[in-house]
């Protein structure tokens, strides 16, 4: 069972790479149960935040964290638009849960920007 869960998480995590290309995040959520979607989202947030710090430290982009803040805001906005549509109660609960976590993560990134 552990191996199966790891495989599902790996697939979900790999699919996050297509958020901006093929399947936007707010639709990607349909493919995974709430725990998997939330865990993959939090892993990606951690990686993206660390990457923004690395860009700042390496002199790559002085606006890296502010740019990432804007990404978090747009992701939340897309989820808010989606949750306003007609959907099952299970999907609505999943999206609202992820919005809540995203808002906390956005607030953390915002503190790094200030």
Phi and psi restraints in degrees (range 20) as a CNS / XPLOR table:
assign (resid 1 and name C) (resid 2 and name N)
       (resid 2 and name CA) (resid 2 and name C) 1.0 -61.2 20.0 2
assign (resid 2 and name N) (resid 2 and name CA)
       (resid 2 and name C) (resid 3 and name N) 1.0 -42.3 20.0 2
assign (resid 2 and name C) (resid 3 and name N)
       (resid 3 and name CA) (resid 3 and name C) 1.0 -63.3 20.0 2
assign (resid 3 and name N) (resid 3 and name CA)
       (resid 3 and name C) (resid 4 and name N) 1.0 -41.6 20.0 2
assign (resid 3 and name C) (resid 4 and name N)
       (resid 4 and name CA) (resid 4 and name C) 1.0 -63.1 20.0 2
assign (resid 4 and name N) (resid 4 and name CA)
       (resid 4 and name C) (resid 5 and name N) 1.0 -45.3 20.0 2
assign (resid 4 and name C) (resid 5 and name N)
       (resid 5 and name CA) (resid 5 and name C) 1.0 -62.5 20.0 2
assign (resid 5 and name N) (resid 5 and name CA)
       (resid 5 and name C) (resid 6 and name N) 1.0 -40.2 20.0 2
assign (resid 5 and name C) (resid 6 and name N)
       (resid 6 and name CA) (resid 6 and name C) 1.0 -63.3 20.0 2
assign (resid 6 and name N) (resid 6 and name CA)
       (resid 6 and name C) (resid 7 and name N) 1.0 -41.8 20.0 2
assign (resid 6 and name C) (resid 7 and name N)
       (resid 7 and name CA) (resid 7 and name C) 1.0 -63.3 20.0 2
assign (resid 7 and name N) (resid 7 and name CA)
       (resid 7 and name C) (resid 8 and name N) 1.0 -42.7 20.0 2
assign (resid 7 and name C) (resid 8 and name N)
       (resid 8 and name CA) (resid 8 and name C) 1.0 -63.2 20.0 2
assign (resid 8 and name N) (resid 8 and name CA)
       (resid 8 and name C) (resid 9 and name N) 1.0 -43.3 20.0 2
assign (resid 8 and name C) (resid 9 and name N)
       (resid 9 and name CA) (resid 9 and name C) 1.0 -63.8 20.0 2
assign (resid 9 and name N) (resid 9 and name CA)
       (resid 9 and name C) (resid 10 and name N) 1.0 -40.8 20.0 2
assign (resid 9 and name C) (resid 10 and name N)
       (resid 10 and name CA) (resid 10 and name C) 1.0 -60.4 20.0 2
assign (resid 10 and name N) (resid 10 and name CA)
       (resid 10 and name C) (resid 11 and name N) 1.0 -43.4 20.0 2
assign (resid 10 and name C) (resid 11 and name N)
       (resid 11 and name CA) (resid 11 and name C) 1.0 -64.7 20.0 2
assign (resid 11 and name N) (resid 11 and name CA)
       (resid 11 and name C) (resid 12 and name N) 1.0 -44.1 20.0 2
assign (resid 11 and name C) (resid 12 and name N)
       (resid 12 and name CA) (resid 12 and name C) 1.0 -61.9 20.0 2
assign (resid 12 and name N) (resid 12 and name CA)
       (resid 12 and name C) (resid 13 and name N) 1.0 -43.6 20.0 2
assign (resid 12 and name C) (resid 13 and name N)
       (resid 13 and name CA) (resid 13 and name C) 1.0 -64.5 20.0 2
assign (resid 13 and name N) (resid 13 and name CA)
       (resid 13 and name C) (resid 14 and name N) 1.0 -43.1 20.0 2
assign (resid 13 and name C) (resid 14 and name N)
       (resid 14 and name CA) (resid 14 and name C) 1.0 -62.6 20.0 2
assign (resid 14 and name N) (resid 14 and name CA)
       (resid 14 and name C) (resid 15 and name N) 1.0 -36.3 20.0 2
assign (resid 14 and name C) (resid 15 and name N)
       (resid 15 and name CA) (resid 15 and name C) 1.0 -67.8 20.0 2
assign (resid 15 and name N) (resid 15 and name CA)
       (resid 15 and name C) (resid 16 and name N) 1.0 -21.2 20.0 2
assign (resid 15 and name C) (resid 16 and name N)
       (resid 16 and name CA) (resid 16 and name C) 1.0 -65.1 20.0 2
assign (resid 16 and name N) (resid 16 and name CA)
       (resid 16 and name C) (resid 17 and name N) 1.0 -22.1 20.0 2
assign (resid 16 and name C) (resid 17 and name N)
       (resid 17 and name CA) (resid 17 and name C) 1.0 -67.3 20.0 2
assign (resid 17 and name N) (resid 17 and name CA)
       (resid 17 and name C) (resid 18 and name N) 1.0 -17.9 20.0 2
assign (resid 17 and name C) (resid 18 and name N)
       (resid 18 and name CA) (resid 18 and name C) 1.0 -96.4 20.0 2
assign (resid 18 and name N) (resid 18 and name CA)
       (resid 18 and name C) (resid 19 and name N) 1.0 5.2 20.0 2
assign (resid 18 and name C) (resid 19 and name N)
       (resid 19 and name CA) (resid 19 and name C) 1.0 -55.0 20.0 2
assign (resid 19 and name N) (resid 19 and name CA)
       (resid 19 and name C) (resid 20 and name N) 1.0 -41.0 20.0 2
assign (resid 19 and name C) (resid 20 and name N)
       (resid 20 and name CA) (resid 20 and name C) 1.0 -92.1 20.0 2
assign (resid 20 and name N) (resid 20 and name CA)
       (resid 20 and name C) (resid 21 and name N) 1.0 -7.4 20.0 2
assign (resid 20 and name C) (resid 21 and name N)
       (resid 21 and name CA) (resid 21 and name C) 1.0 -106.7 20.0 2
assign (resid 21 and name N) (resid 21 and name CA)
       (resid 21 and name C) (resid 22 and name N) 1.0 -60.0 20.0 2
assign (resid 21 and name C) (resid 22 and name N)
       (resid 22 and name CA) (resid 22 and name C) 1.0 -111.2 20.0 2
assign (resid 22 and name N) (resid 22 and name CA)
       (resid 22 and name C) (resid 23 and name N) 1.0 -50.2 20.0 2
assign (resid 22 and name C) (resid 23 and name N)
       (resid 23 and name CA) (resid 23 and name C) 1.0 -125.3 20.0 2
assign (resid 23 and name N) (resid 23 and name CA)
       (resid 23 and name C) (resid 24 and name N) 1.0 108.4 20.0 2
assign (resid 23 and name C) (resid 24 and name N)
       (resid 24 and name CA) (resid 24 and name C) 1.0 -59.8 20.0 2
assign (resid 24 and name N) (resid 24 and name CA)
       (resid 24 and name C) (resid 25 and name N) 1.0 153.2 20.0 2
assign (resid 24 and name C) (resid 25 and name N)
       (resid 25 and name CA) (resid 25 and name C) 1.0 -54.9 20.0 2
assign (resid 25 and name N) (resid 25 and name CA)
       (resid 25 and name C) (resid 26 and name N) 1.0 -42.0 20.0 2
assign (resid 25 and name C) (resid 26 and name N)
       (resid 26 and name CA) (resid 26 and name C) 1.0 -66.4 20.0 2
assign (resid 26 and name N) (resid 26 and name CA)
       (resid 26 and name C) (resid 27 and name N) 1.0 -16.7 20.0 2
assign (resid 26 and name C) (resid 27 and name N)
       (resid 27 and name CA) (resid 27 and name C) 1.0 -99.3 20.0 2
assign (resid 27 and name N) (resid 27 and name CA)
       (resid 27 and name C) (resid 28 and name N) 1.0 -28.9 20.0 2
assign (resid 27 and name C) (resid 28 and name N)
       (resid 28 and name CA) (resid 28 and name C) 1.0 -56.3 20.0 2
assign (resid 28 and name N) (resid 28 and name CA)
       (resid 28 and name C) (resid 29 and name N) 1.0 -33.6 20.0 2
assign (resid 28 and name C) (resid 29 and name N)
       (resid 29 and name CA) (resid 29 and name C) 1.0 -57.0 20.0 2
assign (resid 29 and name N) (resid 29 and name CA)
       (resid 29 and name C) (resid 30 and name N) 1.0 -27.9 20.0 2
assign (resid 29 and name C) (resid 30 and name N)
       (resid 30 and name CA) (resid 30 and name C) 1.0 -63.5 20.0 2
assign (resid 30 and name N) (resid 30 and name CA)
       (resid 30 and name C) (resid 31 and name N) 1.0 -25.3 20.0 2
assign (resid 30 and name C) (resid 31 and name N)
       (resid 31 and name CA) (resid 31 and name C) 1.0 -83.9 20.0 2
assign (resid 31 and name N) (resid 31 and name CA)
       (resid 31 and name C) (resid 32 and name N) 1.0 -10.1 20.0 2
assign (resid 31 and name C) (resid 32 and name N)
       (resid 32 and name CA) (resid 32 and name C) 1.0 -135.0 20.0 2
assign (resid 32 and name N) (resid 32 and name CA)
       (resid 32 and name C) (resid 33 and name N) 1.0 152.3 20.0 2
assign (resid 32 and name C) (resid 33 and name N)
       (resid 33 and name CA) (resid 33 and name C) 1.0 -68.9 20.0 2
assign (resid 33 and name N) (resid 33 and name CA)
       (resid 33 and name C) (resid 34 and name N) 1.0 166.9 20.0 2
assign (resid 33 and name C) (resid 34 and name N)
       (resid 34 and name CA) (resid 34 and name C) 1.0 -59.1 20.0 2
assign (resid 34 and name N) (resid 34 and name CA)
       (resid 34 and name C) (resid 35 and name N) 1.0 -45.4 20.0 2
assign (resid 34 and name C) (resid 35 and name N)
       (resid 35 and name CA) (resid 35 and name C) 1.0 -64.6 20.0 2
assign (resid 35 and name N) (resid 35 and name CA)
       (resid 35 and name C) (resid 36 and name N) 1.0 -42.0 20.0 2
assign (resid 35 and name C) (resid 36 and name N)
       (resid 36 and name CA) (resid 36 and name C) 1.0 -65.9 20.0 2
assign (resid 36 and name N) (resid 36 and name CA)
       (resid 36 and name C) (resid 37 and name N) 1.0 -45.3 20.0 2
assign (resid 36 and name C) (resid 37 and name N)
       (resid 37 and name CA) (resid 37 and name C) 1.0 -62.5 20.0 2
assign (resid 37 and name N) (resid 37 and name CA)
       (resid 37 and name C) (resid 38 and name N) 1.0 -42.8 20.0 2
assign (resid 37 and name C) (resid 38 and name N)
       (resid 38 and name CA) (resid 38 and name C) 1.0 -65.7 20.0 2
assign (resid 38 and name N) (resid 38 and name CA)
       (resid 38 and name C) (resid 39 and name N) 1.0 -44.3 20.0 2
assign (resid 38 and name C) (resid 39 and name N)
       (resid 39 and name CA) (resid 39 and name C) 1.0 -64.8 20.0 2
assign (resid 39 and name N) (resid 39 and name CA)
       (resid 39 and name C) (resid 40 and name N) 1.0 -45.2 20.0 2
assign (resid 39 and name C) (resid 40 and name N)
       (resid 40 and name CA) (resid 40 and name C) 1.0 -62.4 20.0 2
assign (resid 40 and name N) (resid 40 and name CA)
       (resid 40 and name C) (resid 41 and name N) 1.0 -40.1 20.0 2
assign (resid 40 and name C) (resid 41 and name N)
       (resid 41 and name CA) (resid 41 and name C) 1.0 -63.0 20.0 2
assign (resid 41 and name N) (resid 41 and name CA)
       (resid 41 and name C) (resid 42 and name N) 1.0 -43.1 20.0 2
assign (resid 41 and name C) (resid 42 and name N)
       (resid 42 and name CA) (resid 42 and name C) 1.0 -70.4 20.0 2
assign (resid 42 and name N) (resid 42 and name CA)
       (resid 42 and name C) (resid 43 and name N) 1.0 -36.4 20.0 2
assign (resid 42 and name C) (resid 43 and name N)
       (resid 43 and name CA) (resid 43 and name C) 1.0 -62.2 20.0 2
assign (resid 43 and name N) (resid 43 and name CA)
       (resid 43 and name C) (resid 44 and name N) 1.0 -45.9 20.0 2
assign (resid 43 and name C) (resid 44 and name N)
       (resid 44 and name CA) (resid 44 and name C) 1.0 -64.6 20.0 2
assign (resid 44 and name N) (resid 44 and name CA)
       (resid 44 and name C) (resid 45 and name N) 1.0 -41.0 20.0 2
assign (resid 44 and name C) (resid 45 and name N)
       (resid 45 and name CA) (resid 45 and name C) 1.0 -59.3 20.0 2
assign (resid 45 and name N) (resid 45 and name CA)
       (resid 45 and name C) (resid 46 and name N) 1.0 -43.3 20.0 2
assign (resid 45 and name C) (resid 46 and name N)
       (resid 46 and name CA) (resid 46 and name C) 1.0 -61.3 20.0 2
assign (resid 46 and name N) (resid 46 and name CA)
       (resid 46 and name C) (resid 47 and name N) 1.0 -46.1 20.0 2
assign (resid 46 and name C) (resid 47 and name N)
       (resid 47 and name CA) (resid 47 and name C) 1.0 -63.7 20.0 2
assign (resid 47 and name N) (resid 47 and name CA)
       (resid 47 and name C) (resid 48 and name N) 1.0 -43.6 20.0 2
assign (resid 47 and name C) (resid 48 and name N)
       (resid 48 and name CA) (resid 48 and name C) 1.0 -68.6 20.0 2
assign (resid 48 and name N) (resid 48 and name CA)
       (resid 48 and name C) (resid 49 and name N) 1.0 -37.2 20.0 2
assign (resid 48 and name C) (resid 49 and name N)
       (resid 49 and name CA) (resid 49 and name C) 1.0 -66.5 20.0 2
assign (resid 49 and name N) (resid 49 and name CA)
       (resid 49 and name C) (resid 50 and name N) 1.0 -43.3 20.0 2
assign (resid 49 and name C) (resid 50 and name N)
       (resid 50 and name CA) (resid 50 and name C) 1.0 -61.5 20.0 2
assign (resid 50 and name N) (resid 50 and name CA)
       (resid 50 and name C) (resid 51 and name N) 1.0 -40.5 20.0 2
assign (resid 50 and name C) (resid 51 and name N)
       (resid 51 and name CA) (resid 51 and name C) 1.0 -63.5 20.0 2
assign (resid 51 and name N) (resid 51 and name CA)
       (resid 51 and name C) (resid 52 and name N) 1.0 -39.4 20.0 2
assign (resid 51 and name C) (resid 52 and name N)
       (resid 52 and name CA) (resid 52 and name C) 1.0 -63.3 20.0 2
assign (resid 52 and name N) (resid 52 and name CA)
       (resid 52 and name C) (resid 53 and name N) 1.0 -41.4 20.0 2
assign (resid 52 and name C) (resid 53 and name N)
       (resid 53 and name CA) (resid 53 and name C) 1.0 -62.4 20.0 2
assign (resid 53 and name N) (resid 53 and name CA)
       (resid 53 and name C) (resid 54 and name N) 1.0 -42.4 20.0 2
assign (resid 53 and name C) (resid 54 and name N)
       (resid 54 and name CA) (resid 54 and name C) 1.0 -62.2 20.0 2
assign (resid 54 and name N) (resid 54 and name CA)
       (resid 54 and name C) (resid 55 and name N) 1.0 -41.4 20.0 2
assign (resid 54 and name C) (resid 55 and name N)
       (resid 55 and name CA) (resid 55 and name C) 1.0 -62.4 20.0 2
assign (resid 55 and name N) (resid 55 and name CA)
       (resid 55 and name C) (resid 56 and name N) 1.0 -39.6 20.0 2
assign (resid 55 and name C) (resid 56 and name N)
       (resid 56 and name CA) (resid 56 and name C) 1.0 -65.5 20.0 2
assign (resid 56 and name N) (resid 56 and name CA)
       (resid 56 and name C) (resid 57 and name N) 1.0 -45.3 20.0 2
assign (resid 56 and name C) (resid 57 and name N)
       (resid 57 and name CA) (resid 57 and name C) 1.0 -67.2 20.0 2
assign (resid 57 and name N) (resid 57 and name CA)
       (resid 57 and name C) (resid 58 and name N) 1.0 -35.3 20.0 2
assign (resid 57 and name C) (resid 58 and name N)
       (resid 58 and name CA) (resid 58 and name C) 1.0 -87.5 20.0 2
assign (resid 58 and name N) (resid 58 and name CA)
       (resid 58 and name C) (resid 59 and name N) 1.0 2.0 20.0 2
assign (resid 58 and name C) (resid 59 and name N)
       (resid 59 and name CA) (resid 59 and name C) 1.0 73.9 20.0 2
assign (resid 59 and name N) (resid 59 and name CA)
       (resid 59 and name C) (resid 60 and name N) 1.0 14.4 20.0 2
assign (resid 59 and name C) (resid 60 and name N)
       (resid 60 and name CA) (resid 60 and name C) 1.0 -68.5 20.0 2
assign (resid 60 and name N) (resid 60 and name CA)
       (resid 60 and name C) (resid 61 and name N) 1.0 -42.8 20.0 2
assign (resid 60 and name C) (resid 61 and name N)
       (resid 61 and name CA) (resid 61 and name C) 1.0 -156.6 20.0 2
assign (resid 61 and name N) (resid 61 and name CA)
       (resid 61 and name C) (resid 62 and name N) 1.0 121.2 20.0 2
assign (resid 61 and name C) (resid 62 and name N)
       (resid 62 and name CA) (resid 62 and name C) 1.0 -74.7 20.0 2
assign (resid 62 and name N) (resid 62 and name CA)
       (resid 62 and name C) (resid 63 and name N) 1.0 -16.5 20.0 2
assign (resid 62 and name C) (resid 63 and name N)
       (resid 63 and name CA) (resid 63 and name C) 1.0 -103.0 20.0 2
assign (resid 63 and name N) (resid 63 and name CA)
       (resid 63 and name C) (resid 64 and name N) 1.0 15.2 20.0 2
assign (resid 63 and name C) (resid 64 and name N)
       (resid 64 and name CA) (resid 64 and name C) 1.0 -57.0 20.0 2
assign (resid 64 and name N) (resid 64 and name CA)
       (resid 64 and name C) (resid 65 and name N) 1.0 -44.5 20.0 2
assign (resid 64 and name C) (resid 65 and name N)
       (resid 65 and name CA) (resid 65 and name C) 1.0 -71.9 20.0 2
assign (resid 65 and name N) (resid 65 and name CA)
       (resid 65 and name C) (resid 66 and name N) 1.0 -38.7 20.0 2
assign (resid 65 and name C) (resid 66 and name N)
       (resid 66 and name CA) (resid 66 and name C) 1.0 -65.8 20.0 2
assign (resid 66 and name N) (resid 66 and name CA)
       (resid 66 and name C) (resid 67 and name N) 1.0 -39.1 20.0 2
assign (resid 66 and name C) (resid 67 and name N)
       (resid 67 and name CA) (resid 67 and name C) 1.0 -62.3 20.0 2
assign (resid 67 and name N) (resid 67 and name CA)
       (resid 67 and name C) (resid 68 and name N) 1.0 -41.4 20.0 2
assign (resid 67 and name C) (resid 68 and name N)
       (resid 68 and name CA) (resid 68 and name C) 1.0 -68.3 20.0 2
assign (resid 68 and name N) (resid 68 and name CA)
       (resid 68 and name C) (resid 69 and name N) 1.0 -36.0 20.0 2
assign (resid 68 and name C) (resid 69 and name N)
       (resid 69 and name CA) (resid 69 and name C) 1.0 -56.8 20.0 2
assign (resid 69 and name N) (resid 69 and name CA)
       (resid 69 and name C) (resid 70 and name N) 1.0 -44.9 20.0 2
assign (resid 69 and name C) (resid 70 and name N)
       (resid 70 and name CA) (resid 70 and name C) 1.0 -62.4 20.0 2
assign (resid 70 and name N) (resid 70 and name CA)
       (resid 70 and name C) (resid 71 and name N) 1.0 -35.7 20.0 2
assign (resid 70 and name C) (resid 71 and name N)
       (resid 71 and name CA) (resid 71 and name C) 1.0 -63.3 20.0 2
assign (resid 71 and name N) (resid 71 and name CA)
       (resid 71 and name C) (resid 72 and name N) 1.0 -44.7 20.0 2
assign (resid 71 and name C) (resid 72 and name N)
       (resid 72 and name CA) (resid 72 and name C) 1.0 -62.7 20.0 2
assign (resid 72 and name N) (resid 72 and name CA)
       (resid 72 and name C) (resid 73 and name N) 1.0 -39.9 20.0 2
assign (resid 72 and name C) (resid 73 and name N)
       (resid 73 and name CA) (resid 73 and name C) 1.0 -63.9 20.0 2
assign (resid 73 and name N) (resid 73 and name CA)
       (resid 73 and name C) (resid 74 and name N) 1.0 -43.7 20.0 2
assign (resid 73 and name C) (resid 74 and name N)
       (resid 74 and name CA) (resid 74 and name C) 1.0 -68.3 20.0 2
assign (resid 74 and name N) (resid 74 and name CA)
       (resid 74 and name C) (resid 75 and name N) 1.0 -34.2 20.0 2
assign (resid 74 and name C) (resid 75 and name N)
       (resid 75 and name CA) (resid 75 and name C) 1.0 -65.8 20.0 2
assign (resid 75 and name N) (resid 75 and name CA)
       (resid 75 and name C) (resid 76 and name N) 1.0 -41.0 20.0 2
assign (resid 75 and name C) (resid 76 and name N)
       (resid 76 and name CA) (resid 76 and name C) 1.0 -64.3 20.0 2
assign (resid 76 and name N) (resid 76 and name CA)
       (resid 76 and name C) (resid 77 and name N) 1.0 -43.7 20.0 2
assign (resid 76 and name C) (resid 77 and name N)
       (resid 77 and name CA) (resid 77 and name C) 1.0 -59.5 20.0 2
assign (resid 77 and name N) (resid 77 and name CA)
       (resid 77 and name C) (resid 78 and name N) 1.0 -40.6 20.0 2
assign (resid 77 and name C) (resid 78 and name N)
       (resid 78 and name CA) (resid 78 and name C) 1.0 -64.4 20.0 2
assign (resid 78 and name N) (resid 78 and name CA)
       (resid 78 and name C) (resid 79 and name N) 1.0 -40.1 20.0 2
assign (resid 78 and name C) (resid 79 and name N)
       (resid 79 and name CA) (resid 79 and name C) 1.0 -67.9 20.0 2
assign (resid 79 and name N) (resid 79 and name CA)
       (resid 79 and name C) (resid 80 and name N) 1.0 -37.9 20.0 2
assign (resid 79 and name C) (resid 80 and name N)
       (resid 80 and name CA) (resid 80 and name C) 1.0 -63.7 20.0 2
assign (resid 80 and name N) (resid 80 and name CA)
       (resid 80 and name C) (resid 81 and name N) 1.0 -43.2 20.0 2
assign (resid 80 and name C) (resid 81 and name N)
       (resid 81 and name CA) (resid 81 and name C) 1.0 -60.4 20.0 2
assign (resid 81 and name N) (resid 81 and name CA)
       (resid 81 and name C) (resid 82 and name N) 1.0 -42.0 20.0 2
assign (resid 81 and name C) (resid 82 and name N)
       (resid 82 and name CA) (resid 82 and name C) 1.0 -66.3 20.0 2
assign (resid 82 and name N) (resid 82 and name CA)
       (resid 82 and name C) (resid 83 and name N) 1.0 -41.3 20.0 2
assign (resid 82 and name C) (resid 83 and name N)
       (resid 83 and name CA) (resid 83 and name C) 1.0 -69.0 20.0 2
assign (resid 83 and name N) (resid 83 and name CA)
       (resid 83 and name C) (resid 84 and name N) 1.0 -16.5 20.0 2
assign (resid 83 and name C) (resid 84 and name N)
       (resid 84 and name CA) (resid 84 and name C) 1.0 -80.4 20.0 2
assign (resid 84 and name N) (resid 84 and name CA)
       (resid 84 and name C) (resid 85 and name N) 1.0 -7.0 20.0 2
assign (resid 84 and name C) (resid 85 and name N)
       (resid 85 and name CA) (resid 85 and name C) 1.0 -90.7 20.0 2
assign (resid 85 and name N) (resid 85 and name CA)
       (resid 85 and name C) (resid 86 and name N) 1.0 172.0 20.0 2
assign (resid 85 and name C) (resid 86 and name N)
       (resid 86 and name CA) (resid 86 and name C) 1.0 -74.8 20.0 2
assign (resid 86 and name N) (resid 86 and name CA)
       (resid 86 and name C) (resid 87 and name N) 1.0 127.8 20.0 2
assign (resid 86 and name C) (resid 87 and name N)
       (resid 87 and name CA) (resid 87 and name C) 1.0 -158.9 20.0 2
assign (resid 87 and name N) (resid 87 and name CA)
       (resid 87 and name C) (resid 88 and name N) 1.0 169.3 20.0 2
assign (resid 87 and name C) (resid 88 and name N)
       (resid 88 and name CA) (resid 88 and name C) 1.0 -68.2 20.0 2
assign (resid 88 and name N) (resid 88 and name CA)
       (resid 88 and name C) (resid 89 and name N) 1.0 156.8 20.0 2
assign (resid 88 and name C) (resid 89 and name N)
       (resid 89 and name CA) (resid 89 and name C) 1.0 -65.1 20.0 2
assign (resid 89 and name N) (resid 89 and name CA)
       (resid 89 and name C) (resid 90 and name N) 1.0 -33.7 20.0 2
assign (resid 89 and name C) (resid 90 and name N)
       (resid 90 and name CA) (resid 90 and name C) 1.0 -63.6 20.0 2
assign (resid 90 and name N) (resid 90 and name CA)
       (resid 90 and name C) (resid 91 and name N) 1.0 -45.3 20.0 2
assign (resid 90 and name C) (resid 91 and name N)
       (resid 91 and name CA) (resid 91 and name C) 1.0 -66.0 20.0 2
assign (resid 91 and name N) (resid 91 and name CA)
       (resid 91 and name C) (resid 92 and name N) 1.0 -40.7 20.0 2
assign (resid 91 and name C) (resid 92 and name N)
       (resid 92 and name CA) (resid 92 and name C) 1.0 -60.3 20.0 2
assign (resid 92 and name N) (resid 92 and name CA)
       (resid 92 and name C) (resid 93 and name N) 1.0 -44.5 20.0 2
assign (resid 92 and name C) (resid 93 and name N)
       (resid 93 and name CA) (resid 93 and name C) 1.0 -63.1 20.0 2
assign (resid 93 and name N) (resid 93 and name CA)
       (resid 93 and name C) (resid 94 and name N) 1.0 -41.8 20.0 2
assign (resid 93 and name C) (resid 94 and name N)
       (resid 94 and name CA) (resid 94 and name C) 1.0 -61.3 20.0 2
assign (resid 94 and name N) (resid 94 and name CA)
       (resid 94 and name C) (resid 95 and name N) 1.0 -46.5 20.0 2
assign (resid 94 and name C) (resid 95 and name N)
       (resid 95 and name CA) (resid 95 and name C) 1.0 -66.9 20.0 2
assign (resid 95 and name N) (resid 95 and name CA)
       (resid 95 and name C) (resid 96 and name N) 1.0 -42.7 20.0 2
assign (resid 95 and name C) (resid 96 and name N)
       (resid 96 and name CA) (resid 96 and name C) 1.0 -62.3 20.0 2
assign (resid 96 and name N) (resid 96 and name CA)
       (resid 96 and name C) (resid 97 and name N) 1.0 -39.8 20.0 2
assign (resid 96 and name C) (resid 97 and name N)
       (resid 97 and name CA) (resid 97 and name C) 1.0 -61.9 20.0 2
assign (resid 97 and name N) (resid 97 and name CA)
       (resid 97 and name C) (resid 98 and name N) 1.0 -44.5 20.0 2
assign (resid 97 and name C) (resid 98 and name N)
       (resid 98 and name CA) (resid 98 and name C) 1.0 -69.5 20.0 2
assign (resid 98 and name N) (resid 98 and name CA)
       (resid 98 and name C) (resid 99 and name N) 1.0 -35.8 20.0 2
assign (resid 98 and name C) (resid 99 and name N)
       (resid 99 and name CA) (resid 99 and name C) 1.0 -59.7 20.0 2
assign (resid 99 and name N) (resid 99 and name CA)
       (resid 99 and name C) (resid 100 and name N) 1.0 -44.3 20.0 2
assign (resid 99 and name C) (resid 100 and name N)
       (resid 100 and name CA) (resid 100 and name C) 1.0 -59.5 20.0 2
assign (resid 100 and name N) (resid 100 and name CA)
       (resid 100 and name C) (resid 101 and name N) 1.0 -47.0 20.0 2
assign (resid 100 and name C) (resid 101 and name N)
       (resid 101 and name CA) (resid 101 and name C) 1.0 -65.4 20.0 2
assign (resid 101 and name N) (resid 101 and name CA)
       (resid 101 and name C) (resid 102 and name N) 1.0 -42.0 20.0 2
assign (resid 101 and name C) (resid 102 and name N)
       (resid 102 and name CA) (resid 102 and name C) 1.0 -59.9 20.0 2
assign (resid 102 and name N) (resid 102 and name CA)
       (resid 102 and name C) (resid 103 and name N) 1.0 -38.8 20.0 2
assign (resid 102 and name C) (resid 103 and name N)
       (resid 103 and name CA) (resid 103 and name C) 1.0 -64.7 20.0 2
assign (resid 103 and name N) (resid 103 and name CA)
       (resid 103 and name C) (resid 104 and name N) 1.0 -41.7 20.0 2
assign (resid 103 and name C) (resid 104 and name N)
       (resid 104 and name CA) (resid 104 and name C) 1.0 -63.1 20.0 2
assign (resid 104 and name N) (resid 104 and name CA)
       (resid 104 and name C) (resid 105 and name N) 1.0 -43.3 20.0 2
assign (resid 104 and name C) (resid 105 and name N)
       (resid 105 and name CA) (resid 105 and name C) 1.0 -65.0 20.0 2
assign (resid 105 and name N) (resid 105 and name CA)
       (resid 105 and name C) (resid 106 and name N) 1.0 -40.5 20.0 2
assign (resid 105 and name C) (resid 106 and name N)
       (resid 106 and name CA) (resid 106 and name C) 1.0 -60.0 20.0 2
assign (resid 106 and name N) (resid 106 and name CA)
       (resid 106 and name C) (resid 107 and name N) 1.0 -42.4 20.0 2
assign (resid 106 and name C) (resid 107 and name N)
       (resid 107 and name CA) (resid 107 and name C) 1.0 -63.0 20.0 2
assign (resid 107 and name N) (resid 107 and name CA)
       (resid 107 and name C) (resid 108 and name N) 1.0 -37.3 20.0 2
assign (resid 107 and name C) (resid 108 and name N)
       (resid 108 and name CA) (resid 108 and name C) 1.0 -64.0 20.0 2
assign (resid 108 and name N) (resid 108 and name CA)
       (resid 108 and name C) (resid 109 and name N) 1.0 -47.5 20.0 2
assign (resid 108 and name C) (resid 109 and name N)
       (resid 109 and name CA) (resid 109 and name C) 1.0 -62.9 20.0 2
assign (resid 109 and name N) (resid 109 and name CA)
       (resid 109 and name C) (resid 110 and name N) 1.0 -39.5 20.0 2
assign (resid 109 and name C) (resid 110 and name N)
       (resid 110 and name CA) (resid 110 and name C) 1.0 -59.8 20.0 2
assign (resid 110 and name N) (resid 110 and name CA)
       (resid 110 and name C) (resid 111 and name N) 1.0 -38.2 20.0 2
assign (resid 110 and name C) (resid 111 and name N)
       (resid 111 and name CA) (resid 111 and name C) 1.0 -65.9 20.0 2
assign (resid 111 and name N) (resid 111 and name CA)
       (resid 111 and name C) (resid 112 and name N) 1.0 -31.3 20.0 2
assign (resid 111 and name C) (resid 112 and name N)
       (resid 112 and name CA) (resid 112 and name C) 1.0 -70.4 20.0 2
assign (resid 112 and name N) (resid 112 and name CA)
       (resid 112 and name C) (resid 113 and name N) 1.0 -30.1 20.0 2
assign (resid 112 and name C) (resid 113 and name N)
       (resid 113 and name CA) (resid 113 and name C) 1.0 -75.5 20.0 2
assign (resid 113 and name N) (resid 113 and name CA)
       (resid 113 and name C) (resid 114 and name N) 1.0 -36.1 20.0 2
